Amino acid sequence: MSFEVMEYVVWVIEIAAREFFDGDKTTAYDTLKNSGLWALYTEHYDTTHTLGSEYILDEMREYFVENGVSFSC
Protein backbone atom coordinates (compact mmCIF):
# COMPACT_ATOMS: atom_id res chain seq x y z
CA MET A 1 0.00 0.00 0.00
CA SER A 2 1.42 3.37 -0.96
CA PHE A 3 1.85 6.18 1.52
CA GLU A 4 -0.93 8.17 -0.21
CA VAL A 5 -3.41 5.33 0.11
CA MET A 6 -2.35 4.74 3.71
CA GLU A 7 -2.96 8.41 4.58
CA TYR A 8 -6.33 8.24 2.89
CA VAL A 9 -7.53 5.15 4.75
CA VAL A 10 -6.38 6.63 8.05
CA TRP A 11 -8.56 9.64 7.24
CA VAL A 12 -11.48 7.35 6.32
CA ILE A 13 -11.07 5.50 9.64
CA GLU A 14 -10.98 8.79 11.54
CA ILE A 15 -14.14 10.19 9.97
CA ALA A 16 -15.95 6.87 10.41
CA ALA A 17 -14.86 6.68 14.05
CA ARG A 18 -16.14 10.19 14.77
CA GLU A 19 -19.43 9.71 12.95
CA PHE A 20 -20.41 6.15 13.87
CA PHE A 21 -18.29 4.78 16.72
CA ASP A 22 -17.96 7.51 19.37
CA GLY A 23 -14.39 8.20 18.23
CA ASP A 24 -13.24 4.57 18.60
CA LYS A 25 -10.80 4.11 15.72
CA THR A 26 -10.20 0.42 16.44
CA THR A 27 -13.90 -0.38 16.12
CA ALA A 28 -14.13 1.76 12.99
CA TYR A 29 -11.17 -0.07 11.43
CA ASP A 30 -12.54 -3.51 12.37
CA THR A 31 -16.00 -2.66 11.02
CA LEU A 32 -14.64 -1.31 7.74
CA LYS A 33 -12.43 -4.39 7.29
CA ASN A 34 -15.17 -6.89 8.18
CA SER A 35 -17.87 -5.19 6.11
CA GLY A 36 -15.82 -5.07 2.92
CA LEU A 37 -15.84 -1.29 2.74
CA TRP A 38 -12.09 -1.24 3.40
CA ALA A 39 -11.48 -3.05 0.11
CA LEU A 40 -13.76 -0.63 -1.71
CA TYR A 41 -11.84 2.41 -0.47
CA THR A 42 -8.38 0.93 -1.00
CA GLU A 43 -8.92 -0.84 -4.31
CA HIS A 44 -10.72 2.14 -5.82
CA TYR A 45 -8.55 4.83 -4.27
CA ASP A 46 -8.18 6.67 -7.58
CA THR A 47 -11.89 7.45 -7.51
CA THR A 48 -12.88 7.36 -3.85
CA HIS A 49 -10.18 9.74 -2.62
CA THR A 50 -11.82 12.50 -4.66
CA LEU A 51 -15.10 12.18 -2.75
CA GLY A 52 -15.91 14.49 0.12
CA SER A 53 -16.31 13.31 3.68
CA GLU A 54 -20.09 13.83 3.69
CA TYR A 55 -20.49 11.66 0.60
CA ILE A 56 -18.33 8.91 2.09
CA LEU A 57 -20.18 9.04 5.42
CA ASP A 58 -23.56 8.93 3.68
CA GLU A 59 -22.38 5.95 1.66
CA MET A 60 -21.18 4.18 4.82
CA ARG A 61 -24.41 4.90 6.66
CA GLU A 62 -26.46 3.52 3.79
CA TYR A 63 -24.28 0.40 3.59
CA PHE A 64 -24.39 -0.16 7.37
CA VAL A 65 -28.18 0.16 7.52
CA GLU A 66 -28.79 -2.04 4.46
CA ASN A 67 -26.44 -4.75 5.70
CA GLY A 68 -27.31 -4.70 9.41
CA VAL A 69 -23.91 -3.44 10.50
CA SER A 70 -24.05 -2.11 14.06
CA PHE A 71 -22.82 1.38 14.81
CA SER A 72 -23.22 3.48 17.93
CA CYS A 73 -24.13 6.95 16.69
mmCIF file of the N, C-alpha and C atoms, coordinates in Angstrom:
data_MODEL
# 
_entry.id   MODEL 
# 
loop_
_atom_site.group_PDB 
_atom_site.id 
_atom_site.type_symbol 
_atom_site.label_atom_id 
_atom_site.label_alt_id 
_atom_site.label_comp_id 
_atom_site.label_asym_id 
_atom_site.label_entity_id 
_atom_site.label_seq_id 
_atom_site.pdbx_PDB_ins_code 
_atom_site.Cartn_x 
_atom_site.Cartn_y 
_atom_site.Cartn_z 
_atom_site.occupancy 
_atom_site.B_iso_or_equiv 
_atom_site.pdbx_formal_charge 
_atom_site.auth_seq_id 
_atom_site.auth_comp_id 
_atom_site.auth_asym_id 
_atom_site.auth_atom_id 
_atom_site.pdbx_PDB_model_num 
ATOM 1   N N  . MET A 1 1  ? 0.854   -1.169 0.000  1.00 0.00 ? 1  MET A N  1 
ATOM 2   C CA . MET A 1 1  ? 0.000   0.000  0.000  1.00 0.00 ? 1  MET A CA 1 
ATOM 3   C C  . MET A 1 1  ? 0.902   1.234  0.000  1.00 0.00 ? 1  MET A C  1 
ATOM 4   N N  . SER A 1 2  ? 0.606   2.153  -0.879 1.00 0.00 ? 2  SER A N  1 
ATOM 5   C CA . SER A 1 2  ? 1.417   3.369  -0.964 1.00 0.00 ? 2  SER A CA 1 
ATOM 6   C C  . SER A 1 2  ? 1.121   4.287  0.223  1.00 0.00 ? 2  SER A C  1 
ATOM 7   N N  . PHE A 1 3  ? 2.012   5.219  0.436  1.00 0.00 ? 3  PHE A N  1 
ATOM 8   C CA . PHE A 1 3  ? 1.846   6.179  1.519  1.00 0.00 ? 3  PHE A CA 1 
ATOM 9   C C  . PHE A 1 3  ? 0.575   7.005  1.317  1.00 0.00 ? 3  PHE A C  1 
ATOM 10  N N  . GLU A 1 4  ? 0.286   7.390  0.076  1.00 0.00 ? 4  GLU A N  1 
ATOM 11  C CA . GLU A 1 4  ? -0.929  8.175  -0.208 1.00 0.00 ? 4  GLU A CA 1 
ATOM 12  C C  . GLU A 1 4  ? -2.193  7.411  0.168  1.00 0.00 ? 4  GLU A C  1 
ATOM 13  N N  . VAL A 1 5  ? -2.236  6.145  -0.207 1.00 0.00 ? 5  VAL A N  1 
ATOM 14  C CA . VAL A 1 5  ? -3.406  5.326  0.111  1.00 0.00 ? 5  VAL A CA 1 
ATOM 15  C C  . VAL A 1 5  ? -3.498  5.132  1.623  1.00 0.00 ? 5  VAL A C  1 
ATOM 16  N N  . MET A 1 6  ? -2.369  4.922  2.263  1.00 0.00 ? 6  MET A N  1 
ATOM 17  C CA . MET A 1 6  ? -2.354  4.744  3.713  1.00 0.00 ? 6  MET A CA 1 
ATOM 18  C C  . MET A 1 6  ? -2.885  5.999  4.418  1.00 0.00 ? 6  MET A C  1 
ATOM 19  N N  . GLU A 1 7  ? -2.449  7.163  3.998  1.00 0.00 ? 7  GLU A N  1 
ATOM 20  C CA . GLU A 1 7  ? -2.961  8.411  4.583  1.00 0.00 ? 7  GLU A CA 1 
ATOM 21  C C  . GLU A 1 7  ? -4.464  8.536  4.384  1.00 0.00 ? 7  GLU A C  1 
ATOM 22  N N  . TYR A 1 8  ? -4.908  8.162  3.209  1.00 0.00 ? 8  TYR A N  1 
ATOM 23  C CA . TYR A 1 8  ? -6.334  8.241  2.886  1.00 0.00 ? 8  TYR A CA 1 
ATOM 24  C C  . TYR A 1 8  ? -7.156  7.319  3.779  1.00 0.00 ? 8  TYR A C  1 
ATOM 25  N N  . VAL A 1 9  ? -6.736  6.080  3.938  1.00 0.00 ? 9  VAL A N  1 
ATOM 26  C CA . VAL A 1 9  ? -7.534  5.155  4.751  1.00 0.00 ? 9  VAL A CA 1 
ATOM 27  C C  . VAL A 1 9  ? -7.494  5.529  6.227  1.00 0.00 ? 9  VAL A C  1 
ATOM 28  N N  . VAL A 1 10 ? -6.412  6.114  6.672  1.00 0.00 ? 10 VAL A N  1 
ATOM 29  C CA . VAL A 1 10 ? -6.382  6.628  8.047  1.00 0.00 ? 10 VAL A CA 1 
ATOM 30  C C  . VAL A 1 10 ? -7.443  7.710  8.202  1.00 0.00 ? 10 VAL A C  1 
ATOM 31  N N  . TRP A 1 11 ? -7.538  8.600  7.219  1.00 0.00 ? 11 TRP A N  1 
ATOM 32  C CA . TRP A 1 11 ? -8.559  9.641  7.240  1.00 0.00 ? 11 TRP A CA 1 
ATOM 33  C C  . TRP A 1 11 ? -9.957  9.026  7.229  1.00 0.00 ? 11 TRP A C  1 
ATOM 34  N N  . VAL A 1 12 ? -10.176 8.019  6.390  1.00 0.00 ? 12 VAL A N  1 
ATOM 35  C CA . VAL A 1 12 ? -11.483 7.351  6.325  1.00 0.00 ? 12 VAL A CA 1 
ATOM 36  C C  . VAL A 1 12 ? -11.819 6.735  7.684  1.00 0.00 ? 12 VAL A C  1 
ATOM 37  N N  . ILE A 1 13 ? -10.862 6.090  8.313  1.00 0.00 ? 13 ILE A N  1 
ATOM 38  C CA . ILE A 1 13 ? -11.073 5.503  9.642  1.00 0.00 ? 13 ILE A CA 1 
ATOM 39  C C  . ILE A 1 13 ? -11.430 6.590  10.645 1.00 0.00 ? 13 ILE A C  1 
ATOM 40  N N  . GLU A 1 14 ? -10.721 7.708  10.602 1.00 0.00 ? 14 GLU A N  1 
ATOM 41  C CA . GLU A 1 14 ? -10.975 8.794  11.544 1.00 0.00 ? 14 GLU A CA 1 
ATOM 42  C C  . GLU A 1 14 ? -12.374 9.386  11.380 1.00 0.00 ? 14 GLU A C  1 
ATOM 43  N N  . ILE A 1 15 ? -12.800 9.613  10.148 1.00 0.00 ? 15 ILE A N  1 
ATOM 44  C CA . ILE A 1 15 ? -14.141 10.195 9.967  1.00 0.00 ? 15 ILE A CA 1 
ATOM 45  C C  . ILE A 1 15 ? -15.224 9.184  10.333 1.00 0.00 ? 15 ILE A C  1 
ATOM 46  N N  . ALA A 1 16 ? -14.988 7.905  10.036 1.00 0.00 ? 16 ALA A N  1 
ATOM 47  C CA . ALA A 1 16 ? -15.952 6.865  10.413 1.00 0.00 ? 16 ALA A CA 1 
ATOM 48  C C  . ALA A 1 16 ? -16.033 6.739  11.931 1.00 0.00 ? 16 ALA A C  1 
ATOM 49  N N  . ALA A 1 17 ? -14.890 6.786  12.588 1.00 0.00 ? 17 ALA A N  1 
ATOM 50  C CA . ALA A 1 17 ? -14.860 6.682  14.049 1.00 0.00 ? 17 ALA A CA 1 
ATOM 51  C C  . ALA A 1 17 ? -15.643 7.819  14.689 1.00 0.00 ? 17 ALA A C  1 
ATOM 52  N N  . ARG A 1 18 ? -15.426 9.029  14.213 1.00 0.00 ? 18 ARG A N  1 
ATOM 53  C CA . ARG A 1 18 ? -16.141 10.191 14.768 1.00 0.00 ? 18 ARG A CA 1 
ATOM 54  C C  . ARG A 1 18 ? -17.638 10.106 14.529 1.00 0.00 ? 18 ARG A C  1 
ATOM 55  N N  . GLU A 1 19 ? -18.017 9.694  13.328 1.00 0.00 ? 19 GLU A N  1 
ATOM 56  C CA . GLU A 1 19 ? -19.429 9.708  12.946 1.00 0.00 ? 19 GLU A CA 1 
ATOM 57  C C  . GLU A 1 19 ? -20.234 8.540  13.513 1.00 0.00 ? 19 GLU A C  1 
ATOM 58  N N  . PHE A 1 20 ? -19.637 7.349  13.559 1.00 0.00 ? 20 PHE A N  1 
ATOM 59  C CA . PHE A 1 20 ? -20.410 6.147  13.867 1.00 0.00 ? 20 PHE A CA 1 
ATOM 60  C C  . PHE A 1 20 ? -20.009 5.395  15.132 1.00 0.00 ? 20 PHE A C  1 
ATOM 61  N N  . PHE A 1 21 ? -18.809 5.633  15.653 1.00 0.00 ? 21 PHE A N  1 
ATOM 62  C CA . PHE A 1 21 ? -18.292 4.783  16.725 1.00 0.00 ? 21 PHE A CA 1 
ATOM 63  C C  . PHE A 1 21 ? -17.756 5.557  17.921 1.00 0.00 ? 21 PHE A C  1 
ATOM 64  N N  . ASP A 1 22 ? -18.346 6.697  18.210 1.00 0.00 ? 22 ASP A N  1 
ATOM 65  C CA . ASP A 1 22 ? -17.957 7.511  19.373 1.00 0.00 ? 22 ASP A CA 1 
ATOM 66  C C  . ASP A 1 22 ? -16.450 7.753  19.447 1.00 0.00 ? 22 ASP A C  1 
ATOM 67  N N  . GLY A 1 23 ? -15.815 7.903  18.285 1.00 0.00 ? 23 GLY A N  1 
ATOM 68  C CA . GLY A 1 23 ? -14.389 8.196  18.235 1.00 0.00 ? 23 GLY A CA 1 
ATOM 69  C C  . GLY A 1 23 ? -13.472 6.988  18.347 1.00 0.00 ? 23 GLY A C  1 
ATOM 70  N N  . ASP A 1 24 ? -14.036 5.788  18.451 1.00 0.00 ? 24 ASP A N  1 
ATOM 71  C CA . ASP A 1 24 ? -13.240 4.567  18.601 1.00 0.00 ? 24 ASP A CA 1 
ATOM 72  C C  . ASP A 1 24 ? -12.688 4.123  17.246 1.00 0.00 ? 24 ASP A C  1 
ATOM 73  N N  . LYS A 1 25 ? -11.426 4.408  17.008 1.00 0.00 ? 25 LYS A N  1 
ATOM 74  C CA . LYS A 1 25 ? -10.803 4.105  15.716 1.00 0.00 ? 25 LYS A CA 1 
ATOM 75  C C  . LYS A 1 25 ? -10.604 2.608  15.507 1.00 0.00 ? 25 LYS A C  1 
ATOM 76  N N  . THR A 1 26 ? -10.379 1.874  16.571 1.00 0.00 ? 26 THR A N  1 
ATOM 77  C CA . THR A 1 26 ? -10.201 0.420  16.445 1.00 0.00 ? 26 THR A CA 1 
ATOM 78  C C  . THR A 1 26 ? -11.495 -0.229 15.957 1.00 0.00 ? 26 THR A C  1 
ATOM 79  N N  . THR A 1 27 ? -12.607 0.158  16.543 1.00 0.00 ? 27 THR A N  1 
ATOM 80  C CA . THR A 1 27 ? -13.898 -0.382 16.121 1.00 0.00 ? 27 THR A CA 1 
ATOM 81  C C  . THR A 1 27 ? -14.209 0.037  14.690 1.00 0.00 ? 27 THR A C  1 
ATOM 82  N N  . ALA A 1 28 ? -13.905 1.283  14.358 1.00 0.00 ? 28 ALA A N  1 
ATOM 83  C CA . ALA A 1 28 ? -14.134 1.756  12.988 1.00 0.00 ? 28 ALA A CA 1 
ATOM 84  C C  . ALA A 1 28 ? -13.316 0.928  12.000 1.00 0.00 ? 28 ALA A C  1 
ATOM 85  N N  . TYR A 1 29 ? -12.038 0.729  12.300 1.00 0.00 ? 29 TYR A N  1 
ATOM 86  C CA . TYR A 1 29 ? -11.170 -0.071 11.430 1.00 0.00 ? 29 TYR A CA 1 
ATOM 87  C C  . TYR A 1 29 ? -11.715 -1.491 11.286 1.00 0.00 ? 29 TYR A C  1 
ATOM 88  N N  . ASP A 1 30 ? -12.028 -2.126 12.401 1.00 0.00 ? 30 ASP A N  1 
ATOM 89  C CA . ASP A 1 30 ? -12.539 -3.507 12.365 1.00 0.00 ? 30 ASP A CA 1 
ATOM 90  C C  . ASP A 1 30 ? -13.828 -3.600 11.554 1.00 0.00 ? 30 ASP A C  1 
ATOM 91  N N  . THR A 1 31 ? -14.724 -2.650 11.740 1.00 0.00 ? 31 THR A N  1 
ATOM 92  C CA . THR A 1 31 ? -15.997 -2.662 11.019 1.00 0.00 ? 31 THR A CA 1 
ATOM 93  C C  . THR A 1 31 ? -15.781 -2.469 9.529  1.00 0.00 ? 31 THR A C  1 
ATOM 94  N N  . LEU A 1 32 ? -14.915 -1.532 9.162  1.00 0.00 ? 32 LEU A N  1 
ATOM 95  C CA . LEU A 1 32 ? -14.642 -1.312 7.739  1.00 0.00 ? 32 LEU A CA 1 
ATOM 96  C C  . LEU A 1 32 ? -14.011 -2.542 7.112  1.00 0.00 ? 32 LEU A C  1 
ATOM 97  N N  . LYS A 1 33 ? -13.079 -3.177 7.820  1.00 0.00 ? 33 LYS A N  1 
ATOM 98  C CA . LYS A 1 33 ? -12.431 -4.389 7.289  1.00 0.00 ? 33 LYS A CA 1 
ATOM 99  C C  . LYS A 1 33 ? -13.447 -5.523 7.143  1.00 0.00 ? 33 LYS A C  1 
ATOM 100 N N  . ASN A 1 34 ? -14.232 -5.768 8.180  1.00 0.00 ? 34 ASN A N  1 
ATOM 101 C CA . ASN A 1 34 ? -15.166 -6.892 8.180  1.00 0.00 ? 34 ASN A CA 1 
ATOM 102 C C  . ASN A 1 34 ? -16.353 -6.692 7.240  1.00 0.00 ? 34 ASN A C  1 
ATOM 103 N N  . SER A 1 35 ? -16.711 -5.456 6.963  1.00 0.00 ? 35 SER A N  1 
ATOM 104 C CA . SER A 1 35 ? -17.868 -5.189 6.106  1.00 0.00 ? 35 SER A CA 1 
ATOM 105 C C  . SER A 1 35 ? -17.519 -5.201 4.623  1.00 0.00 ? 35 SER A C  1 
ATOM 106 N N  . GLY A 1 36 ? -16.231 -5.120 4.311  1.00 0.00 ? 36 GLY A N  1 
ATOM 107 C CA . GLY A 1 36 ? -15.819 -5.072 2.922  1.00 0.00 ? 36 GLY A CA 1 
ATOM 108 C C  . GLY A 1 36 ? -15.626 -3.659 2.393  1.00 0.00 ? 36 GLY A C  1 
ATOM 109 N N  . LEU A 1 37 ? -16.013 -2.664 3.186  1.00 0.00 ? 37 LEU A N  1 
ATOM 110 C CA . LEU A 1 37 ? -15.838 -1.291 2.737  1.00 0.00 ? 37 LEU A CA 1 
ATOM 111 C C  . LEU A 1 37 ? -14.363 -0.912 2.621  1.00 0.00 ? 37 LEU A C  1 
ATOM 112 N N  . TRP A 1 38 ? -13.535 -1.501 3.461  1.00 0.00 ? 38 TRP A N  1 
ATOM 113 C CA . TRP A 1 38 ? -12.091 -1.244 3.399  1.00 0.00 ? 38 TRP A CA 1 
ATOM 114 C C  . TRP A 1 38 ? -11.568 -1.527 2.002  1.00 0.00 ? 38 TRP A C  1 
ATOM 115 N N  . ALA A 1 39 ? -11.936 -2.660 1.460  1.00 0.00 ? 39 ALA A N  1 
ATOM 116 C CA . ALA A 1 39 ? -11.484 -3.051 0.114  1.00 0.00 ? 39 ALA A CA 1 
ATOM 117 C C  . ALA A 1 39 ? -11.985 -2.052 -0.924 1.00 0.00 ? 39 ALA A C  1 
ATOM 118 N N  . LEU A 1 40 ? -13.218 -1.609 -0.780 1.00 0.00 ? 40 LEU A N  1 
ATOM 119 C CA . LEU A 1 40 ? -13.765 -0.625 -1.710 1.00 0.00 ? 40 LEU A CA 1 
ATOM 120 C C  . LEU A 1 40 ? -12.907 0.636  -1.729 1.00 0.00 ? 40 LEU A C  1 
ATOM 121 N N  . TYR A 1 41 ? -12.588 1.144  -0.557 1.00 0.00 ? 41 TYR A N  1 
ATOM 122 C CA . TYR A 1 41 ? -11.843 2.405  -0.474 1.00 0.00 ? 41 TYR A CA 1 
ATOM 123 C C  . TYR A 1 41 ? -10.380 2.250  -0.878 1.00 0.00 ? 41 TYR A C  1 
ATOM 124 N N  . THR A 1 42 ? -9.784  1.101  -0.617 1.00 0.00 ? 42 THR A N  1 
ATOM 125 C CA . THR A 1 42 ? -8.377  0.926  -0.996 1.00 0.00 ? 42 THR A CA 1 
ATOM 126 C C  . THR A 1 42 ? -8.221  0.531  -2.462 1.00 0.00 ? 42 THR A C  1 
ATOM 127 N N  . GLU A 1 43 ? -9.042  -0.378 -2.930 1.00 0.00 ? 43 GLU A N  1 
ATOM 128 C CA . GLU A 1 43 ? -8.921  -0.844 -4.313 1.00 0.00 ? 43 GLU A CA 1 
ATOM 129 C C  . GLU A 1 43 ? -9.352  0.210  -5.332 1.00 0.00 ? 43 GLU A C  1 
ATOM 130 N N  . HIS A 1 44 ? -10.231 1.099  -4.916 1.00 0.00 ? 44 HIS A N  1 
ATOM 131 C CA . HIS A 1 44 ? -10.724 2.139  -5.821 1.00 0.00 ? 44 HIS A CA 1 
ATOM 132 C C  . HIS A 1 44 ? -10.277 3.527  -5.363 1.00 0.00 ? 44 HIS A C  1 
ATOM 133 N N  . TYR A 1 45 ? -9.107  3.576  -4.786 1.00 0.00 ? 45 TYR A N  1 
ATOM 134 C CA . TYR A 1 45 ? -8.548  4.830  -4.266 1.00 0.00 ? 45 TYR A CA 1 
ATOM 135 C C  . TYR A 1 45 ? -8.587  5.945  -5.297 1.00 0.00 ? 45 TYR A C  1 
ATOM 136 N N  . ASP A 1 46 ? -8.236  5.635  -6.539 1.00 0.00 ? 46 ASP A N  1 
ATOM 137 C CA . ASP A 1 46 ? -8.177  6.669  -7.578 1.00 0.00 ? 46 ASP A CA 1 
ATOM 138 C C  . ASP A 1 46 ? -9.485  7.454  -7.694 1.00 0.00 ? 46 ASP A C  1 
ATOM 139 N N  . THR A 1 47 ? -10.587 6.788  -7.446 1.00 0.00 ? 47 THR A N  1 
ATOM 140 C CA . THR A 1 47 ? -11.885 7.451  -7.507 1.00 0.00 ? 47 THR A CA 1 
ATOM 141 C C  . THR A 1 47 ? -12.344 7.927  -6.135 1.00 0.00 ? 47 THR A C  1 
ATOM 142 N N  . THR A 1 48 ? -12.277 7.036  -5.145 1.00 0.00 ? 48 THR A N  1 
ATOM 143 C CA . THR A 1 48 ? -12.880 7.359  -3.847 1.00 0.00 ? 48 THR A CA 1 
ATOM 144 C C  . THR A 1 48 ? -12.165 8.483  -3.114 1.00 0.00 ? 48 THR A C  1 
ATOM 145 N N  . HIS A 1 49 ? -10.877 8.674  -3.356 1.00 0.00 ? 49 HIS A N  1 
ATOM 146 C CA . HIS A 1 49 ? -10.185 9.740  -2.623 1.00 0.00 ? 49 HIS A CA 1 
ATOM 147 C C  . HIS A 1 49 ? -10.618 11.129 -3.071 1.00 0.00 ? 49 HIS A C  1 
ATOM 148 N N  . THR A 1 50 ? -11.340 11.206 -4.181 1.00 0.00 ? 50 THR A N  1 
ATOM 149 C CA . THR A 1 50 ? -11.816 12.503 -4.656 1.00 0.00 ? 50 THR A CA 1 
ATOM 150 C C  . THR A 1 50 ? -13.170 12.877 -4.050 1.00 0.00 ? 50 THR A C  1 
ATOM 151 N N  . LEU A 1 51 ? -13.787 11.945 -3.336 1.00 0.00 ? 51 LEU A N  1 
ATOM 152 C CA . LEU A 1 51 ? -15.099 12.176 -2.751 1.00 0.00 ? 51 LEU A CA 1 
ATOM 153 C C  . LEU A 1 51 ? -14.967 12.931 -1.432 1.00 0.00 ? 51 LEU A C  1 
ATOM 154 N N  . GLY A 1 52 ? -15.913 13.757 -1.133 1.00 0.00 ? 52 GLY A N  1 
ATOM 155 C CA . GLY A 1 52 ? -15.906 14.494 0.124  1.00 0.00 ? 52 GLY A CA 1 
ATOM 156 C C  . GLY A 1 52 ? -16.318 13.614 1.294  1.00 0.00 ? 52 GLY A C  1 
ATOM 157 N N  . SER A 1 53 ? -16.014 14.085 2.477  1.00 0.00 ? 53 SER A N  1 
ATOM 158 C CA . SER A 1 53 ? -16.307 13.308 3.678  1.00 0.00 ? 53 SER A CA 1 
ATOM 159 C C  . SER A 1 53 ? -17.805 13.051 3.841  1.00 0.00 ? 53 SER A C  1 
ATOM 160 N N  . GLU A 1 54 ? -18.650 14.031 3.538  1.00 0.00 ? 54 GLU A N  1 
ATOM 161 C CA . GLU A 1 54 ? -20.088 13.830 3.687  1.00 0.00 ? 54 GLU A CA 1 
ATOM 162 C C  . GLU A 1 54 ? -20.598 12.735 2.753  1.00 0.00 ? 54 GLU A C  1 
ATOM 163 N N  . TYR A 1 55 ? -20.086 12.692 1.542  1.00 0.00 ? 55 TYR A N  1 
ATOM 164 C CA . TYR A 1 55 ? -20.488 11.656 0.599  1.00 0.00 ? 55 TYR A CA 1 
ATOM 165 C C  . TYR A 1 55 ? -20.072 10.284 1.122  1.00 0.00 ? 55 TYR A C  1 
ATOM 166 N N  . ILE A 1 56 ? -18.837 10.183 1.578  1.00 0.00 ? 56 ILE A N  1 
ATOM 167 C CA . ILE A 1 56 ? -18.333 8.906  2.095  1.00 0.00 ? 56 ILE A CA 1 
ATOM 168 C C  . ILE A 1 56 ? -19.137 8.468  3.313  1.00 0.00 ? 56 ILE A C  1 
ATOM 169 N N  . LEU A 1 57 ? -19.414 9.389  4.221  1.00 0.00 ? 57 LEU A N  1 
ATOM 170 C CA . LEU A 1 57 ? -20.181 9.042  5.421  1.00 0.00 ? 57 LEU A CA 1 
ATOM 171 C C  . LEU A 1 57 ? -21.611 8.633  5.068  1.00 0.00 ? 57 LEU A C  1 
ATOM 172 N N  . ASP A 1 58 ? -22.217 9.319  4.120  1.00 0.00 ? 58 ASP A N  1 
ATOM 173 C CA . ASP A 1 58 ? -23.563 8.929  3.680  1.00 0.00 ? 58 ASP A CA 1 
ATOM 174 C C  . ASP A 1 58 ? -23.547 7.537  3.062  1.00 0.00 ? 58 ASP A C  1 
ATOM 175 N N  . GLU A 1 59 ? -22.525 7.264  2.273  1.00 0.00 ? 59 GLU A N  1 
ATOM 176 C CA . GLU A 1 59 ? -22.378 5.951  1.659  1.00 0.00 ? 59 GLU A CA 1 
ATOM 177 C C  . GLU A 1 59 ? -22.204 4.865  2.724  1.00 0.00 ? 59 GLU A C  1 
ATOM 178 N N  . MET A 1 60 ? -21.382 5.139  3.725  1.00 0.00 ? 60 MET A N  1 
ATOM 179 C CA . MET A 1 60 ? -21.178 4.181  4.820  1.00 0.00 ? 60 MET A CA 1 
ATOM 180 C C  . MET A 1 60 ? -22.477 3.938  5.567  1.00 0.00 ? 60 MET A C  1 
ATOM 181 N N  . ARG A 1 61 ? -23.162 5.024  5.914  1.00 0.00 ? 61 ARG A N  1 
ATOM 182 C CA . ARG A 1 61 ? -24.412 4.903  6.662  1.00 0.00 ? 61 ARG A CA 1 
ATOM 183 C C  . ARG A 1 61 ? -25.407 4.029  5.893  1.00 0.00 ? 61 ARG A C  1 
ATOM 184 N N  . GLU A 1 62 ? -25.550 4.302  4.625  1.00 0.00 ? 62 GLU A N  1 
ATOM 185 C CA . GLU A 1 62 ? -26.463 3.519  3.794  1.00 0.00 ? 62 GLU A CA 1 
ATOM 186 C C  . GLU A 1 62 ? -26.057 2.043  3.788  1.00 0.00 ? 62 GLU A C  1 
ATOM 187 N N  . TYR A 1 63 ? -24.777 1.777  3.616  1.00 0.00 ? 63 TYR A N  1 
ATOM 188 C CA . TYR A 1 63 ? -24.283 0.401  3.595  1.00 0.00 ? 63 TYR A CA 1 
ATOM 189 C C  . TYR A 1 63 ? -24.533 -0.276 4.942  1.00 0.00 ? 63 TYR A C  1 
ATOM 190 N N  . PHE A 1 64 ? -24.212 0.424  6.039  1.00 0.00 ? 64 PHE A N  1 
ATOM 191 C CA . PHE A 1 64 ? -24.392 -0.156 7.369  1.00 0.00 ? 64 PHE A CA 1 
ATOM 192 C C  . PHE A 1 64 ? -25.849 -0.511 7.616  1.00 0.00 ? 64 PHE A C  1 
ATOM 193 N N  . VAL A 1 65 ? -26.756 0.389  7.284  1.00 0.00 ? 65 VAL A N  1 
ATOM 194 C CA . VAL A 1 65 ? -28.184 0.157  7.516  1.00 0.00 ? 65 VAL A CA 1 
ATOM 195 C C  . VAL A 1 65 ? -28.678 -1.006 6.653  1.00 0.00 ? 65 VAL A C  1 
ATOM 196 N N  . GLU A 1 66 ? -28.321 -0.997 5.372  1.00 0.00 ? 66 GLU A N  1 
ATOM 197 C CA . GLU A 1 66 ? -28.794 -2.040 4.458  1.00 0.00 ? 66 GLU A CA 1 
ATOM 198 C C  . GLU A 1 66 ? -28.254 -3.419 4.812  1.00 0.00 ? 66 GLU A C  1 
ATOM 199 N N  . ASN A 1 67 ? -27.071 -3.469 5.422  1.00 0.00 ? 67 ASN A N  1 
ATOM 200 C CA . ASN A 1 67 ? -26.436 -4.749 5.703  1.00 0.00 ? 67 ASN A CA 1 
ATOM 201 C C  . ASN A 1 67 ? -26.441 -5.117 7.182  1.00 0.00 ? 67 ASN A C  1 
ATOM 202 N N  . GLY A 1 68 ? -27.186 -4.384 7.994  1.00 0.00 ? 68 GLY A N  1 
ATOM 203 C CA . GLY A 1 68 ? -27.313 -4.700 9.414  1.00 0.00 ? 68 GLY A CA 1 
ATOM 204 C C  . GLY A 1 68 ? -26.034 -4.560 10.213 1.00 0.00 ? 68 GLY A C  1 
ATOM 205 N N  . VAL A 1 69 ? -25.151 -3.666 9.776  1.00 0.00 ? 69 VAL A N  1 
ATOM 206 C CA . VAL A 1 69 ? -23.908 -3.440 10.499 1.00 0.00 ? 69 VAL A CA 1 
ATOM 207 C C  . VAL A 1 69 ? -24.201 -2.506 11.675 1.00 0.00 ? 69 VAL A C  1 
ATOM 208 N N  . SER A 1 70 ? -23.795 -2.904 12.865 1.00 0.00 ? 70 SER A N  1 
ATOM 209 C CA . SER A 1 70 ? -24.046 -2.106 14.058 1.00 0.00 ? 70 SER A CA 1 
ATOM 210 C C  . SER A 1 70 ? -23.095 -0.933 14.144 1.00 0.00 ? 70 SER A C  1 
ATOM 211 N N  . PHE A 1 71 ? -23.648 0.208  14.519 1.00 0.00 ? 71 PHE A N  1 
ATOM 212 C CA . PHE A 1 71 ? -22.821 1.376  14.811 1.00 0.00 ? 71 PHE A CA 1 
ATOM 213 C C  . PHE A 1 71 ? -23.499 2.126  15.947 1.00 0.00 ? 71 PHE A C  1 
ATOM 214 N N  . SER A 1 72 ? -22.725 2.912  16.669 1.00 0.00 ? 72 SER A N  1 
ATOM 215 C CA . SER A 1 72 ? -23.224 3.481  17.932 1.00 0.00 ? 72 SER A CA 1 
ATOM 216 C C  . SER A 1 72 ? -23.834 4.865  17.813 1.00 0.00 ? 72 SER A C  1 
ATOM 217 N N  . CYS A 1 73 ? -23.614 5.577  16.756 1.00 0.00 ? 73 CYS A N  1 
ATOM 218 C CA . CYS A 1 73 ? -24.128 6.952  16.686 1.00 0.00 ? 73 CYS A CA 1 
ATOM 219 C C  . CYS A 1 73 ? -25.196 7.070  15.620 1.00 0.00 ? 73 CYS A C  1 
# 
